[in-house]
Amino acid sequence: MGNLGSGELLVIFFVALLVLGPNKLPDAARQVGRAVNEIRRVSGGFQREMREAMQEPMRAAEQAKADLLDPFNQAASTAAAATTIPLGDTDPPLPSAADGRNGDSDDPPAPDA
């Protein structure tokens, strides 16, 4: 019954009460309930059968996908490993403040112009 709100259900109830009367309404409600339960049971069984029927083809498709992607993944891993540059002392060290280049040098200050 999906998207029926309380207002719609109330209208349906009153129409059913007017059409069937108070004596037949409980029997009709039971029959509707049984029919809804039967529909749910049948649809649940159908869904279960479809899932079971699709399991093997889905596994085969996933395996085929993995088989197709495996060479690409291996090539990507090989390319990434080949282009990796080991980090080490590739640049000369930066001069530090202890080397006297922070303004405390022995050179006389430059004359003001």
Secondary structure as a PSIPRED ss2 file (coil, helix, strand):
# PSIPRED VFORMAT (PSIPRED V4.0)

   1 M C   1.000  0.000  0.000
   2 G C   1.000  0.000  0.000
   3 N C   1.000  0.000  0.000
   4 L C   1.000  0.000  0.000
   5 G C   1.000  0.000  0.000
   6 S H   0.000  1.000  0.000
   7 G H   0.000  1.000  0.000
   8 E H   0.000  1.000  0.000
   9 L H   0.000  1.000  0.000
  10 L H   0.000  1.000  0.000
  11 V H   0.000  1.000  0.000
  12 I H   0.000  1.000  0.000
  13 F H   0.000  1.000  0.000
  14 F H   0.000  1.000  0.000
  15 V H   0.000  1.000  0.000
  16 A H   0.000  1.000  0.000
  17 L H   0.000  1.000  0.000
  18 L H   0.000  1.000  0.000
  19 V H   0.000  1.000  0.000
  20 L H   0.000  1.000  0.000
  21 G H   0.000  1.000  0.000
  22 P H   0.000  1.000  0.000
  23 N H   0.000  1.000  0.000
  24 K H   0.000  1.000  0.000
  25 L H   0.000  1.000  0.000
  26 P H   0.000  1.000  0.000
  27 D H   0.000  1.000  0.000
  28 A H   0.000  1.000  0.000
  29 A H   0.000  1.000  0.000
  30 R H   0.000  1.000  0.000
  31 Q H   0.000  1.000  0.000
  32 V H   0.000  1.000  0.000
  33 G H   0.000  1.000  0.000
  34 R H   0.000  1.000  0.000
  35 A H   0.000  1.000  0.000
  36 V H   0.000  1.000  0.000
  37 N H   0.000  1.000  0.000
  38 E H   0.000  1.000  0.000
  39 I H   0.000  1.000  0.000
  40 R H   0.000  1.000  0.000
  41 R H   0.000  1.000  0.000
  42 V H   0.000  1.000  0.000
  43 S H   0.000  1.000  0.000
  44 G H   0.000  1.000  0.000
  45 G H   0.000  1.000  0.000
  46 F H   0.000  1.000  0.000
  47 Q H   0.000  1.000  0.000
  48 R H   0.000  1.000  0.000
  49 E H   0.000  1.000  0.000
  50 M H   0.000  1.000  0.000
  51 R H   0.000  1.000  0.000
  52 E H   0.000  1.000  0.000
  53 A H   0.000  1.000  0.000
  54 M H   0.000  1.000  0.000
  55 Q H   0.000  1.000  0.000
  56 E H   0.000  1.000  0.000
  57 P H   0.000  1.000  0.000
  58 M H   0.000  1.000  0.000
  59 R H   0.000  1.000  0.000
  60 A H   0.000  1.000  0.000
  61 A H   0.000  1.000  0.000
  62 E H   0.000  1.000  0.000
  63 Q H   0.000  1.000  0.000
  64 A H   0.000  1.000  0.000
  65 K H   0.000  1.000  0.000
  66 A H   0.000  1.000  0.000
  67 D H   0.000  1.000  0.000
  68 L H   0.000  1.000  0.000
  69 L H   0.000  1.000  0.000
  70 D H   0.000  1.000  0.000
  71 P H   0.000  1.000  0.000
  72 F H   0.000  1.000  0.000
  73 N H   0.000  1.000  0.000
  74 Q H   0.000  1.000  0.000
  75 A H   0.000  1.000  0.000
  76 A H   0.000  1.000  0.000
  77 S H   0.000  1.000  0.000
  78 T H   0.000  1.000  0.000
  79 A H   0.000  1.000  0.000
  80 A H   0.000  1.000  0.000
  81 A H   0.000  1.000  0.000
  82 A H   0.000  1.000  0.000
  83 T C   1.000  0.000  0.000
  84 T C   1.000  0.000  0.000
  85 I C   1.000  0.000  0.000
  86 P C   1.000  0.000  0.000
  87 L C   1.000  0.000  0.000
  88 G C   1.000  0.000  0.000
  89 D C   1.000  0.000  0.000
  90 T C   1.000  0.000  0.000
  91 D C   1.000  0.000  0.000
  92 P C   1.000  0.000  0.000
  93 P C   1.000  0.000  0.000
  94 L C   1.000  0.000  0.000
  95 P C   1.000  0.000  0.000
  96 S C   1.000  0.000  0.000
  97 A H   0.000  1.000  0.000
  98 A H   0.000  1.000  0.000
  99 D H   0.000  1.000  0.000
 100 G C   1.000  0.000  0.000
 101 R C   1.000  0.000  0.000
 102 N C   1.000  0.000  0.000
 103 G C   1.000  0.000  0.000
 104 D C   1.000  0.000  0.000
 105 S C   1.000  0.000  0.000
 106 D C   1.000  0.000  0.000
 107 D C   1.000  0.000  0.000
 108 P C   1.000  0.000  0.000
 109 P C   1.000  0.000  0.000
 110 A C   1.000  0.000  0.000
 111 P C   1.000  0.000  0.000
 112 D C   1.000  0.000  0.000
 113 A C   1.000  0.000  0.000
